[in-house]
Structures are given as C-alpha cells and as structure tokens.
Amino acid sequence: MKRDDFFKETVTPLEVKKRSVSELLEAMADTSFQGRKLGEAFKVWSEMLQDRDVSIYFGFTGSMSTAGMWKIVGWMIDSGYIDTLVSTGANISEDIYAGMGFPYGKGTPYIDDELLLKNKIDRYYDEWADEYKYREMEKLLTDFIGSLPKNHVYSTAEMMFLLGKHLDSLGIDSLATRAYRKRVPIFSPAIMDSSYGIASVLSEKGRIVLDQFKDFEQLTKIEMASSDTGVVYIGGGVPKDTIQLMAVIKALLLEREKKEEVVKPHKYAIQITTDSPQWGGLSGATFEEAISWGKIASKGRYAICYCDATIALPLISHGIYEKGISRKNRDFSFVFSEVDKR
C-alpha cells in the first residue's frame, strides 16, 4: 500500500442539524469507534433486508423482553424482516408476562435484595417483576403444556407454534403470537433454562417430549431451502452458535452430494454485544474468527457493534422503519406440518 491509500476513506465530523434517525446512522458510519460500527450495522441490515435471495435468522439473547425490547422484535416479525427466530427461553416467556398486562417496574441495582425477596419482587439489574404475577405466567405455560397431546415428539418450533395459536385465541400479545400469525418458526435450543422448564415439571397432566435433534434437523431443512442466508444476533450464546452451525451443516451436506470441498457461509451478519473475544466466550467471538470455520463469508457484509442492545436496537429499528423497506418473510411453514391442523 502507498501512504495515500490510508486516506482513501476519511472520518467525517458529525454536525448537529435537523435530520432523521436513518440519516444520523448513515452519517455515524463515517465516524469512528462504536458509533461507526452502529452506522455500519444499520447499513448492512438495510442491505440484507433488500436482498431478495436471502433468508434471515434472528438470534435473541439477554434479558431483552423484560427491558422492553420484545415489541421491536415483534414489529420485525410483523414486517417480514425475520424468517426464523432462535431465542433463549427467557425472551419468549417474559414477553408473555408483559402481554398478560403485568408491568415490569423501573427499579435500581442499589437496593437491599433481601427486602425484595421478602416482598416477592424479582430483580433484573435495574427493573423488577412481581413474583406472584410471574407465577401466573408460569401457570399459563403449565396449563398449556398439560393440554398438549402426549403422543407426539415435538420440536421447540412446533411447541412454540401451538403456543402462539393458544395465546392468539386468548388475545395475549407476544412474540409467539406474532410468529404464529406470520407462520415464522421460533426455535429455542436451551428452552428448559427458563419458565418452560419449570412449567414442564409443574404440569400435573404429564410432560411432553421435546427433541432438540429434531430442532437441528428442521433448522437444517430451512438452511437447505435457502439460497443465501443473513444473520442478526442480539447478544450471542446458544442461539448464535446454533445459527452459525447452519452454515457448517449445509457445507457438509453439499460436500457429501458433490464429492468435493464446499464452503457455504452466511452472506450477511450483524451482532450487537457487550462481550469481548479475549475472554474466550462465544458471544464475543468475532466474525473474522467465524470466517475460519466457514460460517461467515469473507467477502460478505458483516458488522459487530459493541454496545448495549437496549441502545443499539431501538436506533437501528427506527432507522429501518424510516426507510420503509418492504419485505415478505420466507415460507418455512413446513416446520409445522405435523402439528398444524387448520
């Protein structure tokens, strides 16, 4: 490289002036540090939504539903921006608590937690839930699990589809409800680590059998039905790695078919996280590292923004809203064929 090559692209100072959120994000892409990464994530996300050959996975972790982020994800489902949701059990149960009309209180981390225990108040850093109302949400899940036929081995996507149908009939808004209406699969590869695990044990009408290998098989069918894929990760953890593995299994299956080496990485990738790669945690594993595994395209479009998702997600979603991108979600309703009777 010549010295002048280092200045082909330059930082543009931000000026304070009247402009939209989308215009601000686009301008931030020409600044530095995480402001630039936030702007880049917005640009990559916008480009991905307009690529008609791409199926979009959305990985959802952290305590985001309690923090008021679940309706943003619900809007994305409604808008056709998510084809497959892969979530922790918490984010697809604690939204139901809110959908039942139970509030999360604005709190503080600087409080005597023994006092909260005495008053049956559950704390999530600087907010809290009513333990008695939380148990009402868990009872709803317990009754639902008890009502399911026991002669079927379920994937989590099948169970969440039936839950969405049930919640829709009750008039309860939730991610499962919205996904049911749009026929978007929801997978939860660690679902027992949530109220669903508690509900299953408390069910007096017997538990159901969830097959996580069936989850993987159904996700693989989605992957194989997609010419290209894009991924969005809020946080990381099990949902992120599950989605990342879809690129690996697709390559292995194509290798078996073609009898030659194949790499079929995700074309687009966005992650919003506060984790760092040097600690060895998967949530902070960089997309550059993922290139070595064949999970992310080296010539693709990707951006990692190290930022609190409760800051980044509202800004990016409002920027996308302003752009008015029209997209119809992919039809992966074959996932529900064994349980969909309508």
N, C-alpha and C positions, 0 to 999 in steps of 0.2 A: 504493500500500500504506500502511496505517496502521502506526504503531510497534508495536502489539501483534501484528501479523501476523508479525513477525520471530520471535516466540516461541511460535507455534502448536505447533511441534515443538521439543523441548529435548534436550540431552545428558543421558544418564543415567549417572552414575558406576558403574563396574563394581565389584561386591563379590565378594570371594573366598568361594566357598561350593561345596558339592558340587553338580555339575551335569554333564550330558553335553556332548559336543563340539558337537552341534547347538544346544543351549541356549546355550552360550557364544557361538557365532557369531551367533545371533539377538540376543543382548544386545550384542555388539560393533557391530551395525548402528546402535545408538543412542549410540555414542561418536563419535570424530572421526578425521580423517586416514585412514591406510590401514587401520586397524582397522575403521572404519566401512565402507570400501569392500570389505573382505573379508567382512564380515557381509552387505552388500548383494548381493555376488556370490553368496553362498550362497543368499540368498532368491530372487534372480532365477533361479538354476539350478534350485532346487527347484520353483519355479512353472512353469518351462519344461518340466520332466520330467513334470508333471502335466497339461499342456495336450495333449489327445489329437489336436488338429488340426495339431500342429507336427512337422515333420521336423527332426532335429538334425544339424548339421555340427560336426565337431571338428577344429580346426586345431592341428597339433602340431609345434612347432619347438624349437630349442635342443638342448643335449646332455642330453636328459632320460632317455633309455633307459640311458645309462651311469651316470646319477646315481640309478638305482633307481626311476624313476617309471613304467616301462613296464607293470608289473603293475597299477598303478592304472588305467591306460587300458584294459588287458586286462579288468579287472573291469567297467569301464563297458560294454565291448562285450558281455561275458557277460550283463550285467544288462539289456541292451536300451536303454541310455542313449545310444548313439551309432548313428546311421543311416548316416552317411558319414564316413569318416576321411580327412583330407587332411594328409599328413605330408611332412617332409623325408625324403630317402633315409637319412640317418644314423639317425633314430629307428626306422626299420623294417628296419634291418640290425644295429645294435649291440645290439638286444634278442635277435637270433638268437645272437650271441656268448654272451650270458648263458644263453640257452636250451640251448646246446650243453654247458653245465656249466662254462664258463670264467669265472673271477671277475674283477671289477674291484677292484683294490687300493685301499685307503684310503691316500692319499698326502699331498702338501703342495706348494704352489706354490714353496716356498723350498728349492729343490734345484738342483743342477748338471744342467741338461738335456743337456749333453754326456755326462755319466755315464749318463743314461737312454738316450741314443742308443747308446752303447757296449754297453749291456746289452739292447738291443732292447726297451725299455719305452716305450710311448706315453703321454703325459700329457694329461689333460683337467683343467686347473686343479689340483684337489687329489685327483685319483684317476688311476689308470693301468691300462693293458691290456697284456697280453703280445703283442708284435708277432707272434711265431710262431703263437700261437693265433688271433690276428686273421686271419692269412693262411689258417688252416684254415677260418674262417668264409667268407672270400672265395672259397676253393676250392669250398666247398659251393655258393655262388651261381654261380660259374663253371660248374660241372658242371650245375647246374640250367638255366642259360641255354643251355648247349650241347645239352641234351636236348629243348628246345622245338622244335616244328615250325617251319620257316623260311618256310612258305608262307602265313603269316598276319601281318597288320599288327596289332600289339597296342596296346591302351591300357594305361596302367600299372595300372589296376584289374584288367584281365584277367590281366596277368602276376602281380600280387600274389595273385589268387585261386588261380592254378595253383601258385604258390609255397607258399601256405598249405596247399593239398592235399598237396603234396610233403612239407612239414615235418610235417604231421599224420601222414603214413604213417611218418615216421622217429621219431615220438614226441618231436619238438622243440617245446617251448612257445615261442610268440612272438605278436606282435600279428597277423601274417599267419595264423598257425594259428587263433587265436581268431576272427578275422574270417571265415575260411573256414568254420568250424563254424556261425557265426551268419549267414553269407551277407551280410556287411557289406562294401560296396566300400571299398577303400583306393586313393586316388589320391596320386601323388607328382609334382607338376608340375616339380620340379627334381631328378629322381631320379639323373641322371648325376653330380651333385655328391655322390658317396658311393661306397661299395664296389660298388654296382651298375655304375657307370661302369667301374671297374677290372675287375670280373668280365666285363663285356661284351668289353673289349679282350683279356683273357687267354684267352677261350674259343677253343679250337683247333677247335671244331666249328662255328664261324661265329656271328656275332652275329644277334640278332633286330632287327626294326624296331619301335620304339615311336613312336606317333603322338600328340603332345601335343594336336593339334587334335581327335583322337578323344576324348581325355580331356575336353576342354571340351564337346564335343557330348554325351557321356554325362552329365556333370555337369548340363548344361542340361536333359536329359531328366528327371533326378532333380528338379531345381528345378521344372520344369513339372508334374511329377506330385505336387507338394506344395502344399497349400492355403496353409499358412504355414510359415515356417522360423525356427529358432533357431540361433545360432552360439556356439561356445565356442572361444576362442583361447588356447593356451598359447604365449606369445611372439607372433610376428607373421609378418613376411617373406612369401615367396611363397605358402605355404598360406593365410594370412589374406587376401591380396588376391585370390587365386583364388576363395575362397568369397564375398568381398564382391562380386565381379563377377557372381555368380549373380543377385543382386538386380537388377543393371543389365540383363543379357541378358533376364531374364524380363519386365521392363518394356518393353523394346524389342520383343520378340516380341508381347506383348499389345497394344502400340501399333499394330503392323502389322496385327493382326487387327481391333482395334476402331476404327481410324482416328481415335484421339484420344489425348491425353496420358495416360500411365499411370505411377504410381509404385507399386512393389511391394517395399518394403524388408523386411529380416529383422525379425521381430516381437520376438525376444529376442536379446540379445548380451552376452557376458561376455568380458573379456580380462584375462589376468594377464601383466604385462610389467614389465620394468625400464627400458624405453626411454622417452624423453621427446619430446613433439611438437615442441619448438622446434628440434630438430636436423634436422627435415625427413624423418626416417626413417619408413617406412611402419609399422613395428612400434609406433611411438608415436603414430600418427595417431589422434586421439580419435574417439569415436563421434559426438560433436557435429559434427565435421567431416564424418563419413560421412553425416549427415543431408542435407547439401547435395547429395550425389551420389545421394540416393535409396536408399542402401544399408542404412540403419538407420532404423527407424520413430521419428519424433519423439515419438509418444505411446506407444511401446512400452516395454519394460523392458530396461534395459541398465546395466552396471556395469563400470568399469575399475578394477582393483586394481593399483597399482604396487608389486609385491612379487616376491621370488624365488619362482618357481613350485615349488621344492622345499620351500617353507614353506606356500604357499597351497593347492597341490593336495592334499597329504595331509590337511590340516584340512578342506577343503570335502568331499572324497570321504568321509571318515569321518562327517561330519555328514549327508551324503546317505544313507550306509549305515544310520545310526541311524534315519532317517525311514522306511526300508523301502519306498520308493516302487516300486510295481510298474509296469513299462512293457515293452511288446513292441516291438522295433525294426521299422521300416518295411521292407517287402519291396521292395528295389531289385535283386533278383537278375537282372532283365532285362539288367543290365550285363554279366553273364557268359554270356549265352545263346549266343554264338558259340563259346565255349571249354568250356562245361560239357557233358560227355558223359554224365553219370550220370542 
